[in-house]
Amino acid sequence: MAQQHLDPADPRSRHAGAAPTGDALAGYLRAQATEFLRALRLHRETGSGANGSEGSAEAARALRRSARRISAGLHTFQPLLDLDWCEAMRPELAWVSGTLAMEHAYTARLERLLAALHRLSGSTALPGQTAGAVAAGRADAPAGTRSGAAAAAPAGRRAAPAVSVPQRAASHDAGPRNPPAAAPERGNLTVGAAKAGALLDRRLTLARTRAHSTALQALGSSRFHAVADKVAVLASEVPLTGAAGSTDLRPLAAAAQDRLTDAVTALPLVTAGSPYNAAALVHGLSPDTVPHPQDAPWHQVRLLLRLHRYAREAVSGPQGNAVVDLRLLSAGRALNRHRDASEAAAAAAQAARTPRIAPATAYALGVLHADQRHEVEAARFAFQQCWQKETVRTS
């Protein structure tokens, strides 16, 4: 039997009180535009060089958050806003958010993969990388790329805390040798795993450096300044339609919830009913470099869940935001884990296609790919359990 909800964040709630209208939407968009401008000012004050401060990184994250919320509001409540303005603004906000997200994504992906390598090797910590590990990784680089990868790293950057190679793998110029241990430490990686870690470090560090440069160029471009100008106008004037002032926001927010529900219904939740099922490795040996065919519907659900959450924020106002986050937090975390694991698995598979790498390195990358695909399945299982609990609680 359906329960009666008095949650102001619920788009289907019909409790007593004034219905949120276009005026509430205008206040929400103005607040997000103000957050965007505040984050932009902080980003400029804290610096944006290659060695930018933590304040600069936090400002970039705040820019992304506000850009996502503005774009989601324009998408969900488009019938209440000027159509031409929305269609012109949404792609630009998506460009800003996506460009600023890449550097953080590559950094997190590298940390995830290196942590998985050590976990699979029985290590509980990431020991400092030795010179032999770097040399071992470079030995697997294709000709013509070894020096370029080193030059692409940011100035002053230390070797990534990734791998620890057994003494026999250290190069002869790595310094004085330590006396050999009686038995190899369990935390040390094999040569193949060490080379795999060094290869991933080189590839993803290069990608992160390029993403950082791209973000800096984007923030200084005329295209971004045009977006910032439009957001500045939005902070004071929201282009509502004439009927928006008397239109209830809740039916539009409920439509966003229906789209999410339909997308979840289409997911193979029966397959996700048990962790680590065989579907994790389907197409695992495919030569195609396209994303895993099973992942796209789950990524779509993640985006729809975010739209639903932001719609509830707009409907509920500042006082209901805490309720919204608490109720949808676990589902969102599971889908974020799903995305991170699937992208990490793809990165491991791409690294394994590097020409002329040693068989032991390719084997380690294959094990890493399988491990991350199992993490994908575990995230699907976690979401399935979370969604069933939400369904029981709200239906």
Buried (B, 14 or more C-beta within 10 A) or exposed (E): EEEEEEBBBBBBBEEEEEBBBBBBBBBBBBBBBBBBBBBBEBBEEBEBEEEBEEEBBBBBBBBBBBBBBBBBBBBBBBBBBBEEBBEEBBEBBBBBBBBBBBBBBBBBBBBBBBBBBBEBBEBEEBBEBBBBBBBBBBBBBEEEBBEEBBEBBEEEEEBBBBBBBBBEBBBEEBEEEEEEEEEEEEBBBBBBBBBBBBBBBBBBBBBBBBBBBBBBEBBEEEEBEEBBEBBBEBBEEBBBBEEBEEBBBBEBBBBBBBBBBEBBEEBEBEBBEEBEBEBBEEEEEEEEEEEBEBBEBBBBBBBBBBBBBBBBBBBBBEEBBEBBBEBBEBBBBBBBBBBBBBBBBBBBBBBBEBEEBBEBBBBBBBBBBBBBBBBBBBBBBBBBBBBEEBEEEEE
